[in-house]
Amino acid sequence: MGKCIIYFVLYLELYLYHVSRSTNVECPDLTNVDYAQTYRYIAHFESFSSREGLKSMVINDDNGSVYLGAFNSIHHLARNLSHVKTFFYDFYEGAVDIRFLLIDDVNNVLIACGDMHKGLCFRHALDNVRHNVTLLKDSGETASYIMSINGSTVGLVSSYQNQTRFYIARTLDAGFDYQYQQSISTKVWDQDLTGFKLLYNQTDDSEFTTRSELSVSEKFVNTYVIDYIYAFLYDGFSYFVTKQPREINSKTNEIRLVRVCQNDIGYFSYMEITLICESDSREFRNLIDGYLANVSTDFITRNNMSNSDSNTVLFLLCGLDDDGKSNKYAVCKYSMSELNAAFDKAFAKCKSEHGNRGLEFFSTGDENYCGIGGSSTIGDVCPKVLSGTDHIHSQEKFVGKDILLNSKGEDLSTLVSAPSSLAVLVYGSSTILAMSFISGDIGVYHIGAYYKLGVPNIVVKIADKPFTKNMEAQKSEIYAMTFSSVYKISLKDFCTVIPTCRQCVMTDFLGCGYCNGHNCTTKDACSKLKGNWSNKLCPPIVTSFKPHSGPVEGGTDITICGQALGHTTWHPDIVSIRSVSMGSLASCLTTNKENYNKLVCNTKTRFNSTEDIENITTPISMHIFAALPSAESDFEINETLPLGTFTFMMVDVFGFYPPKGPERGGTKVIIFGKNLGIGSNVKILIGSSLCAVMSRNSSQIQCKTSPHQGNITESIVGAPAIKSENKVKVVIDNAVRAVDDQFSYMPNPNLSVPKVPFRSIASGGIQIRIPGSNLNSVASPYVTITMKILSKNVDCSVVKDPNNEVEYLEFFTPPFSVVTENYREGILTITLDGQVLETPGIHVYPDPVFEEFVYSETKEVFTIDIRGKGLDYGCETNVEDSNLKCDYRIYIGDLICPNVSFTDQALICKAKRSYIANNTDNTDFSVTVHMENIIKQVGIIDISYSKTGIIVGVVCVVLLTLLIIGCVILIRRCCMKRKLGNNQNGPGVHFRS
């Protein structure tokens, strides 16, 4: 028995897999890109920056002047964003944020509204913002308070019979005087242009009060908040796109489109319909921005719009959730002809059924059903609207579909961050959507195109700060604003940042093409360079080819990577010829395994004999001819590209290991040889069964056996038949080599996995044996132990018990990190050449703690009682009976204690004195406990004397002392008697007769 070597097989397999993958050639496939291109910074754009925070922007359509509302100031810029004038509001009481701008062309006035003075506005001269600056005043009709302080404000300007009319919608501010605010209204100048009044305001004693406004009821100002996001004029109506509660006291918002006749002085034509922005069966309710634009025929065709539809489309940019925290967004489209039809249908249905008009938040308690006003039209001013319209909210919902989808109906994953605004314009014959992002990027999307995977687009980094909801499109130019700068980007300048020809010609919707074979420009820009320009053909570029070597028998697939290789364009009339040359001794024939960035050819050799060939190197080159029909372009490609050299080599095989494995497969076999890493395709056969290649290099191939297929054989094209059921054959391209030795398929192994978890201690080293049969069939058995996120693989060995001839799978547990709990549970799996067996797991306990020992003895036997904690932690679960079995050994010096017993708190060693005396002359011994990886000295004993000898010695000394004392006393008495006798017989002695 020996301890297993612990290693991390997972790391090794990942390394070998990486080696294997390095022989497979994968070129970037731009044929299937999602048309998303993101680049750092555009080469050219115009900008203006301000230290005052920018809040709003408006552009004069007549001359292209740009006006910026800022903190306590207003800026006038020319079309190219050069500075013209700046006006500061320093002399007015309090600072003001100019958050709303309108242009009145008729009166040559710029209206600038801020958050001071309850939303009153300033009047500026349009040609010079410093002239005629006036703070507008209330004329008594409370109509001059334009801007919402805490909410949103949108506005429109139109002219009717030489009168400028302003269509204003705003959020009502709670806490401000209700009488100074109108949710939606039509206003005109007062007589001297110093303030505003309602277009019509009949407040006399007549039966009905008629005003050119409509407001949320005062009692709902706090609970029903309408956010006005976008406004536009179309076909005699004013439209407002809102985000508002689904109903009174509802916390869920929905998108609504408001329509009112521009000349409706009493707002009788006011109607609302609910808009649904839907994508991938999800509803996007968080309205961010809107834009009305005319579209080109490409958009009409892609979206299957009928010829009767208007080419004017409303686009809405929406987020998935009301809270705006979702990173999912959609751009939905709504044809204006369909929207107006929906309004008419809603009115007709409501009136015919006498349905509920809705709009309870406007209600004053009057009758709330359709058809109050009759069936005639509202005079000549609104001939398209019946007088019975009278404030209706349609209960039906109009659904718009997301246009930023691929052909599978999936969301495009091209939004670099949260979008902030959008604009739509027609550029050439293409319908372009421009979108700004809070990341400082601008994206342009060809929403009129429908390619295989969706919408072609390009995203360019413009600013380092977030773009705000202020974006405009003027002809071919986009204006976008951050809080500190405004930018003007021309669509043609997007071409200049595109690095590759393929991406350039795919961006033809911006007029991009490749100039002089090295940069992306527009055709006009290329003409100024006097270069050749094409938006369909690309010059070929080779970046690499692999492999660089193959067998002398040929059959190697050489993959050439680059650009414009397999196909130069998707144009149906392209003429394209490609060939690969390899000198006089070989050729490489092109295959159908190709795309725009990849061309594959297969080698064929002309060697008379391959027996004595070592290495033969030959040059390799590629020739491409491509051209469009002469009627379309005179631009063509006719180039020969040198690739480098290719070497033909001889493959040799020496042997393999291991020589056996189970019939069900899964054994990892390593084949040794020479030049095994060359070529493009490799196949290993063991008999008639495939061995799946896992990795290879010049000297080794590693494969995993499949289940044994018996006598079933597989035919290999170009390979001679080798009749040996279990011989190992190596096939590299057209080279076939066989090993003389056979691989033996063995009976499948079986294991008796226990029903209780295995046990170990933190120090590891616990021997675990699992009984089984046919275990020697396995070449590389191992167990995997996983503790939390750390896994360790442990090699196993097969042992046989000589007493009962039973086979065991044996391993020793590895060390684990510190275990502080009672025990830590882990997962233990057993792998037998690919077969993974689950077990009840493993419990890892803290190491046992040895504290002290007590020594005692009798005349013949001495006892060592070692105390501690958790002394049964390291005990192994016996697979046969699930009992605990501990492998404790107690050493007395170099002698092992012959009799050891244990409990969870004590180890007891008993030995005869004669066992020590017969094996050593020593009297001092260290007592050491051994348990697998644990060796602990617990103390020292001295057996040179014993307590019995001391007692006997003391008794003997006492008895000897008493004997001596007795003898002394006896001698003295005898002496005294003798002395008395002498005195009676000598002189002076008297005798009695």
MIDOBA-74980 format. One record per residue (C-alpha): x, y, z. Coordinates in steps of 0.5 Angstrom, whole numbers, padded with zeros to 4 digits, always signed. Example, Ala and Ser with C-alpha at 12.3 -4.5 7.8 and 13.67 -1.06 7.14 Angstrom:
BEGIN
+0025-0009+0016+0027-0002+0014
This chain:
BEGIN
+0000+0000+0000+0002+0007-0002+0000+0014-0001-0004+0017-0008-0001+0023-0011-0006+0029-0011-0006+0033-0017-0011+0037-0021-0014+0033-0027-0018+0039-0029-0012+0044-0030-0009+0039-0034-0015+0037-0038-0016+0044-0040-0009+0045-0042-0009+0039-0046-0016+0042-0049-0012+0048-0051-0007+0045-0054-0012+0041-0058-0016+0047-0060-0009+0051-0063-0009+0046-0069-0016+0048-0071-0017+0054-0075-0022+0059-0074-0023+0065-0078-0027+0071-0076-0034+0070-0080-0036+0077-0082-0042+0073-0087-0046+0072-0080-0044+0078-0076-0050+0082-0073-0048+0088-0077-0046+0092-0070-0040+0096-0071-0038+0100-0065-0032+0105-0065-0028+0110-0061-0028+0117-0063-0031+0120-0070-0025+0123-0074-0029+0130-0075-0035+0133-0072-0037+0140-0070-0038+0142-0063-0040+0148-0058-0038+0148-0050-0041+0152-0045-0039+0152-0037-0046+0154-0036-0050+0147-0036-0054+0146-0042-0062+0145-0041-0065+0146-0048-0064+0146-0055-0068+0149-0061-0066+0150-0069-0069+0155-0074-0071+0151-0080-0070+0157-0084-0063+0159-0083-0060+0153-0079-0059+0157-0073-0058+0154-0066-0061+0156-0059-0059+0153-0053-0062+0154-0046-0057+0154-0040-0057+0156-0033-0058+0163-0033-0056+0164-0040-0058+0163-0047-0053+0162-0053-0054+0163-0060-0050+0159-0065-0049+0159-0073-0051+0153-0077-0043+0150-0076-0044+0151-0068-0040+0157-0068-0041+0162-0063-0046+0168-0065-0048+0171-0058-0050+0170-0051-0054+0173-0046-0054+0173-0039-0060+0174-0034-0056+0177-0029-0060+0183-0028-0066+0179-0026-0068+0177-0019-0066+0170-0018-0062+0165-0022-0066+0161-0028-0065+0155-0032-0068+0156-0039-0071+0149-0040-0076+0150-0046-0075+0154-0052-0080+0156-0058-0079+0160-0064-0084+0165-0067-0082+0166-0074-0087+0171-0076-0086+0175-0071-0078+0174-0071-0078+0172-0063-0075+0167-0059-0079+0165-0053-0074+0162-0047-0078+0159-0041-0075+0158-0034-0076+0155-0027-0077+0162-0024-0083+0166-0024-0088+0161-0024-0086+0159-0031-0086+0165-0034-0082+0166-0040-0077+0171-0043-0078+0174-0050-0071+0175-0055-0070+0178-0062-0069+0172-0066-0063+0175-0070-0060+0178-0063-0062+0174-0057-0059+0181-0053-0064+0185-0056-0071+0187-0054-0071+0182-0048-0077+0182-0044-0080+0178-0038-0087+0176-0041-0093+0178-0036-0099+0175-0034-0105+0179-0038-0110+0177-0033-0112+0171-0037-0107+0167-0033-0104+0164-0040-0097+0166-0039-0095+0161-0035-0092+0156-0040-0087+0152-0037-0088+0146-0031-0083+0147-0026-0083+0140-0023-0085+0136-0029-0085+0136-0037-0087+0142-0042-0087+0141-0050-0090+0146-0055-0091+0147-0062-0092+0153-0066-0096+0154-0073-0099+0160-0076-0107+0161-0078-0109+0167-0082-0103+0171-0080-0104+0169-0073-0098+0165-0069-0101+0160-0065-0098+0156-0059-0100+0149-0057-0097+0148-0050-0098+0142-0046-0095+0141-0039-0095+0137-0033-0099+0141-0027-0095+0143-0021-0098+0141-0014-0097+0147-0010-0097+0152-0015-0104+0156-0016-0108+0152-0020-0111+0158-0024-0105+0159-0027-0104+0152-0030-0107+0149-0036-0105+0142-0038-0106+0143-0045-0108+0149-0049-0108+0154-0055-0105+0160-0054-0104+0167-0058-0100+0173-0056-0103+0179-0053-0104+0185-0057-0097+0188-0055-0093+0181-0055-0092+0182-0048-0095+0176-0045-0100+0170-0048-0108+0169-0048-0112+0163-0049-0114+0163-0057-0122+0163-0054-0124+0164-0047-0131+0165-0046-0133+0166-0039-0139+0170-0039-0146+0168-0037-0148+0164-0043-0150+0157-0042-0143+0154-0043-0136+0156-0042-0132+0155-0048-0124+0155-0047-0118+0153-0051-0115+0149-0046-0117+0143-0042-0114+0141-0035-0113+0135-0030-0119+0137-0025-0116+0140-0019-0118+0134-0014-0113+0130-0018-0107+0134-0019-0103+0130-0014-0105+0123-0016-0106+0123-0024-0099+0126-0026-0099+0127-0034-0092+0127-0037-0092+0130-0044-0086+0127-0048-0086+0129-0055-0091+0134-0059-0092+0134-0067-0097+0137-0072-0100+0133-0077-0105+0134-0082-0109+0140-0079-0108+0136-0072-0104+0137-0066-0101+0131-0063-0098+0130-0056-0095+0123-0054-0096+0122-0046-0094+0118-0041-0099+0117-0035-0103+0113-0030-0107+0107-0033-0113+0110-0029-0114+0115-0023-0110+0112-0017-0106+0107-0021-0099+0106-0020-0098+0103-0027-0096+0108-0033-0098+0107-0040-0097+0111-0047-0102+0115-0050-0103+0119-0056-0107+0126-0055-0110+0129-0062-0114+0135-0062-0116+0140-0068-0111+0146-0069-0117+0150-0070-0122+0147-0065-0123+0153-0060-0126+0149-0055-0122+0143-0055-0129+0139-0057-0124+0135-0062-0120+0132-0056-0119+0125-0056-0114+0120-0053-0112+0113-0055-0107+0108-0052-0101+0106-0055-0097+0099-0054-0090+0098-0056-0089+0091-0056-0083+0087-0057-0082+0079-0056-0089+0079-0053-0087+0084-0048-0090+0091-0047-0085+0097-0046-0089+0102-0042-0083+0107-0040-0083+0112-0046-0077+0116-0047-0077+0120-0053-0081+0120-0060-0080+0123-0067-0085+0124-0073-0081+0123-0080-0082+0121-0087-0080+0115-0089-0077+0112-0095-0079+0106-0100-0074+0102-0097-0078+0102-0090-0085+0102-0093-0082+0095-0096-0079+0092-0090-0085+0093-0086-0090+0091-0091-0094+0098-0091-0099+0098-0096-0099+0103-0102-0105+0107-0098-0101+0108-0092-0098+0115-0091-0090+0115-0091-0091+0119-0085-0089+0115-0079-0089+0116-0071-0083+0113-0068-0083+0112-0060-0077+0110-0056-0079+0106-0050-0076+0102-0044-0078+0096-0041-0080+0098-0034-0083+0104-0031-0077+0105-0026-0073+0106-0032-0068+0101-0029-0068+0095-0034-0063+0095-0040-0068+0093-0045-0071+0098-0050-0075+0098-0056-0076+0103-0062-0084+0102-0064-0087+0105-0071-0094+0107-0072-0096+0109-0079-0100+0116-0078-0105+0114-0083-0107+0108-0079-0107+0112-0072-0112+0117-0075-0116+0111-0077-0116+0108-0070-0118+0115-0068-0124+0115-0073-0126+0108-0071-0126+0109-0063-0130+0115-0064-0135+0111-0069-0135+0106-0064-0136+0110-0058-0142+0114-0061-0146+0108-0064-0145+0104-0057-0146+0110-0053-0140+0108-0049-0136+0111-0044-0132+0117-0046-0127+0116-0041-0122+0121-0039-0125+0122-0032-0119+0126-0029-0122+0131-0034-0129+0130-0031-0133+0135-0028-0139+0131-0026-0143+0132-0033-0145+0127-0037-0140+0122-0039-0142+0118-0045-0141+0119-0053-0145+0123-0058-0147+0129-0054-0146+0134-0059-0149+0131-0065-0147+0129-0072-0145+0135-0076-0138+0137-0076-0135+0143-0072-0136+0148-0078-0130+0150-0083-0125+0150-0078-0125+0143-0077-0128+0139-0083-0125+0132-0081-0128+0132-0074-0135+0131-0072-0138+0135-0067-0140+0129-0062-0133+0128-0061-0133+0131-0054-0127+0128-0051-0126+0121-0052-0121+0116-0049-0121+0110-0054-0122+0103-0050-0118+0100-0055-0111+0099-0056-0106+0101-0062-0100+0096-0062-0094+0098-0065-0088+0093-0067-0081+0094-0065-0076+0095-0071-0070+0094-0068-0070+0086-0069-0067+0081-0073-0070+0076-0077-0072+0071-0072-0076+0077-0068-0070+0077-0063-0068+0084-0060-0061+0087-0062-0056+0087-0057-0053+0093-0060-0055+0098-0055-0048+0100-0052-0052+0103-0046-0059+0107-0044-0061+0111-0050-0063+0118-0048-0066+0121-0055-0068+0119-0062-0069+0122-0069-0071+0119-0076-0069+0122-0083-0068+0120-0090-0061+0120-0093-0061+0118-0100-0066+0112-0101-0065+0110-0094-0069+0111-0088-0064+0112-0082-0065+0112-0074-0060+0116-0070-0060+0115-0063-0056+0118-0057-0054+0114-0051-0052+0116-0044-0045+0113-0045-0044+0119-0050-0045+0115-0056-0049+0116-0062-0051+0110-0066-0054+0110-0073-0059+0105-0076-0061+0103-0083-0068+0101-0081-0070+0101-0088-0066+0095-0089-0067+0087-0088-0061+0083-0088-0060+0076-0085-0059+0078-0078-0063+0085-0077-0061+0092-0078-0054+0094-0080-0052+0100-0075-0046+0103-0073-0044+0106-0066-0039+0112-0065-0036+0115-0059-0037+0122-0059-0037+0125-0052-0035+0123-0045-0041+0125-0042-0048+0123-0042-0053+0125-0048-0059+0128-0046-0066+0128-0049-0065+0134-0054-0063+0131-0061-0065+0134-0068-0064+0132-0075-0063+0137-0080-0062+0134-0087-0056+0129-0087-0054+0132-0080-0055+0130-0073-0055+0135-0067-0054+0132-0060-0053+0135-0053-0050+0134-0047-0050+0138-0040-0044+0142-0042-0043+0141-0050-0047+0141-0057-0045+0137-0063-0046+0137-0070-0045+0130-0074-0045+0129-0081-0047+0122-0083-0042+0122-0088-0037+0122-0083-0039+0116-0080-0035+0112-0086-0028+0115-0084-0028+0111-0077-0030+0104-0081-0023+0100-0081-0025+0094-0085-0027+0094-0092-0032+0089-0091-0035+0093-0085-0035+0099-0090-0039+0096-0096-0044+0093-0091-0045+0101-0089-0047+0103-0096-0053+0106-0093-0049+0112-0091-0046+0112-0098-0039+0109-0095-0035+0105-0100-0027+0103-0100-0023+0108-0103-0016+0106-0106-0016+0099-0103-0014+0102-0096-0020+0107-0093-0027+0108-0092-0030+0114-0095-0036+0117-0099-0035+0117-0107-0035+0124-0107-0029+0124-0102-0025+0119-0106-0026+0123-0112-0022+0129-0109-0017+0124-0107-0017+0121-0115-0018+0114-0112-0022+0108-0114-0028+0107-0110-0033+0101-0109-0038+0100-0105-0039+0092-0107-0032+0090-0108-0026+0089-0103-0019+0088-0104-0016+0081-0101-0012+0081-0095-0009+0075-0092-0007+0075-0084-0005+0068-0083-0006+0060-0085-0006+0054-0082-0003+0049-0081+0004+0050-0084+0006+0043-0084+0002+0036-0086+0004+0029-0088+0007+0027-0094+0001+0023-0097-0003+0029-0097-0010+0030-0095-0009+0037-0091-0014+0042-0091-0010+0049-0091-0015+0054-0088-0013+0061-0090-0016+0067-0086-0016+0074-0088-0021+0079-0092-0025+0078-0098-0022+0071-0099-0028+0066-0100-0033+0071-0103-0031+0078-0104-0038+0081-0104-0046+0078-0104-0047+0082-0110-0050+0077-0115-0047+0079-0121-0040+0078-0118-0035+0074-0122-0030+0071-0117-0024+0066-0119-0019+0063-0113-0013+0059-0113-0008+0056-0109-0001+0054-0111+0004+0050-0108+0010+0049-0113+0011+0043-0118+0011+0037-0112+0004+0039-0109-0002+0042-0110-0008+0045-0106-0015+0045-0109-0020+0049-0106-0026+0047-0103-0033+0049-0101-0031+0051-0094-0031+0058-0095-0034+0065-0093-0032+0072-0094-0026+0071-0089-0024+0064-0090-0022+0060-0096-0020+0052-0095-0016+0048-0100-0014+0041-0099-0007+0038-0101-0005+0033-0106+0002+0031-0107+0006+0028-0113+0012+0024-0109+0014+0018-0113+0015+0015-0106+0014+0017-0099+0018+0012-0095+0025+0016-0095+0022+0023-0095+0024+0027-0088+0022+0034-0089+0020+0038-0096+0018+0045-0096+0015+0049-0101+0012+0056-0102+0005+0057-0102+0001+0063-0105-0006+0065-0107-0009+0068-0113-0016+0072-0113-0019+0075-0119-0026+0079-0118-0030+0084-0122-0037+0087-0123-0040+0087-0130-0037+0093-0134-0043+0096-0134-0043+0097-0127-0036+0098-0125-0029+0098-0128-0026+0097-0121-0023+0089-0121-0019+0085-0117-0013+0081-0120-0008+0079-0115-0003+0074-0113-0002+0074-0105+0005+0070-0102+0003+0066-0096+0009+0063-0094+0012+0056-0094+0009+0049-0092+0013+0043-0090+0011+0036-0092+0013+0031-0086+0013+0023-0085+0009+0021-0079+0011+0015-0075+0008+0012-0069+0012+0008-0063+0007+0006-0058+0001+0007-0053-0001+0007-0046-0004+0004-0042-0005-0003-0046-0012-0004-0043-0019-0001-0041-0026-0003-0040-0031-0005-0045-0035+0001-0044-0030+0006-0046-0028+0012-0043-0020+0010-0042-0015+0016-0044-0010+0013-0048-0003+0017-0050+0000+0015-0057+0007+0016-0058+0011+0018-0064+0014+0023-0069+0010+0029-0072+0004+0027-0069+0002+0035-0069+0002+0036-0076-0004+0036-0081-0011+0038-0080-0015+0032-0079-0014+0026-0074-0017+0020-0073-0015+0014-0068-0018+0007-0069-0018+0002-0063-0020-0004-0067-0026-0002-0070-0028+0003-0065-0026+0010-0065-0022+0014-0060-0024+0021-0059-0018+0025-0060-0017+0030-0054-0011+0033-0055-0004+0033-0059+0003+0035-0060+0009+0033-0064+0010+0027-0060+0004+0025-0057-0004+0024-0058-0009+0023-0053-0015+0020-0054-0021+0017-0050-0024+0010-0052-0031+0009-0054-0035+0003-0052-0032-0003-0056-0036-0005-0062-0034-0012-0063-0032-0014-0071-0036-0007-0074-0030-0004-0078-0030+0003-0081-0028+0005-0088-0023+0010-0088-0022+0014-0095-0015+0013-0098-0013+0008-0092-0011+0001-0093-0015-0004-0089-0011-0007-0083-0014-0013-0080-0013-0013-0073-0019-0012-0068-0016-0009-0063-0010-0006-0066-0009+0002-0065-0009+0006-0072-0007+0013-0073-0010+0017-0079-0007+0024-0080-0010+0027-0086-0008+0021-0092-0003+0018-0087-0005+0012-0084+0000+0008-0078-0001+0002-0074+0002+0000-0068+0004-0007-0067+0001-0008-0060-0006-0009-0058-0010-0006-0054-0014-0010-0049-0022-0009-0048-0023-0012-0041-0029-0014-0037-0033-0007-0034-0031-0006-0027-0036-0006-0021-0036-0003-0014-0040-0004-0008-0040+0004-0006-0042+0005+0002-0049+0007+0004-0046+0012+0009-0041+0018+0008-0033+0017+0008-0029+0020+0014-0023+0023+0014-0019+0028+0019-0016+0035+0016-0009+0033+0016-0011+0027+0011-0008+0021+0010-0014+0016+0012-0014+0010+0008-0020+0008+0005-0022+0001+0001-0028+0000-0003-0029-0007-0005-0031-0009-0012-0029-0014-0018-0025-0013-0025-0022-0007-0022-0016-0008-0026-0019-0007-0032-0019+0001-0030-0013+0004-0033-0013+0011-0029-0018+0010-0023-0019+0017-0019-0023+0020-0014-0025+0027-0014-0027+0031-0007-0030+0037-0007-0031+0042-0001-0035+0048-0003-0031+0051-0009-0025+0047-0008-0024+0040-0012-0018+0035-0011-0017+0029-0015-0014+0023-0012-0011+0017-0016-0013+0011-0013-0009+0004-0013-0012-0003-0014-0010-0008-0008-0012-0015-0007-0013-0018+0000-0009-0024+0001-0014-0028+0006-0020-0027+0002-0018-0026-0005-0023-0019-0005-0021-0013-0010-0021-0006-0007-0020+0000-0010-0015+0004-0005-0014+0011-0004-0011+0016+0002-0015+0022+0003-0011+0029+0002-0010+0034+0007-0016+0039+0008-0016+0047+0010-0017+0048+0017-0024+0045+0019-0027+0049+0025-0034+0046+0026-0035+0039+0028-0035+0036+0021-0035+0039+0014-0039+0036+0009-0036+0034+0002-0038+0031-0005-0034+0025-0007-0034+0022-0014-0031+0016-0016-0028+0016-0024-0027+0009-0027-0024+0011-0034-0030+0016-0035-0035+0012-0031-0037+0017-0025-0040+0014-0019-0044+0018-0014-0042+0016-0007-0046+0019+0000-0040+0024+0000-0035+0025+0006-0035+0028+0013-0028+0031+0014-0027+0032+0022-0022+0037+0026-0015+0033+0028-0016+0029+0034-0013+0033+0040-0008+0029+0045-0008+0032+0052-0005+0028+0057-0004+0020+0059-0004+0016+0066+0001+0011+0067+0000+0005+0072+0002-0002+0072+0002-0009+0076+0007-0014+0077+0006-0017+0070+0003-0011+0066+0003-0004+0065-0002+0001+0062-0002+0008+0059-0008+0011+0058-0008+0017+0054-0014+0022+0054-0016+0027+0049-0022+0030+0044-0025+0027+0038-0021+0021+0038-0026+0017+0034-0025+0023+0028-0020+0019+0024-0024+0013+0024-0026+0010+0017-0033+0007+0016-0032-0001+0015-0035-0002+0008-0038-0009+0010-0041-0007+0016-0041+0001+0017-0038+0000+0023-0032+0005+0025-0025+0002+0024-0019+0006+0027-0012+0005+0025-0008+0008+0031-0001+0006+0033+0002+0007+0040+0009+0007+0040+0013+0006+0046+0020+0008+0044+0021+0004+0038+0016-0002+0040+0009-0001+0038+0004-0003+0043+0001-0010+0042-0006-0008+0045-0009-0002+0043-0017+0000+0045-0020+0007+0044-0026+0011+0046-0028+0018+0043-0024+0021+0049-0019+0016+0051-0013+0011+0048-0011+0005+0052-0005+0002+0051-0003-0005+0055+0003-0009+0055+0007-0014+0059+0013-0012+0062+0017-0018+0059+0015-0015+0052+0019-0009+0054+0025-0013+0057+0025-0018+0052+0026-0013+0046+0030-0007+0049+0035-0006+0055+0033+0001+0055+0029+0004+0061+0026+0011+0059+0021+0011+0053+0018+0017+0049+0010+0015+0048+0008+0017+0041+0001+0016+0038+0001+0015+0030-0005+0016+0026-0004+0016+0018-0001+0023+0017-0001+0025+0025+0005+0023+0029+0004+0026+0036+0009+0025+0042+0005+0025+0048+0010+0024+0054+0016+0020+0057+0016+0014+0062+0021+0011+0066+0021+0004+0068+0028+0003+0071+0024+0002+0078+0017+0000+0081+0013+0002+0087+0013-0005+0089+0021-0005+0090+0021+0001+0094+0016-0002+0099+0019-0008+0100+0026-0004+0101+0023+0000+0106+0020-0006+0110+0027-0010+0109+0030-0003+0112+0026-0003+0118+0026-0010+0120+0034-0010+0119+0034-0004+0124+0029-0007+0129+0034-0013+0129+0040-0009+0130+0036-0005+0136+0034-0012+0139+0041-0015+0139+0044-0009+0142+0039-0009+0148+0040-0016+0149+0048-0016+0149+0048-0010+0154+0043-0014+0158+0048-0020+0158+0054-0015+0160+0050-0013+0166+0049-0020+0169+0056-0022+0168+0059-0015+0172+0054-0017+0177+0057-0024+0178+0064-0021+0179+0062-0017+0185+0060-0022+0189+0066-0026+0189+0072-0021+0189+0074-0017+0195+0069-0013+0199+0064-0018+0197+0060-0021+0203+0057-0028+0202+0052-0031+0207+0053-0038+0209
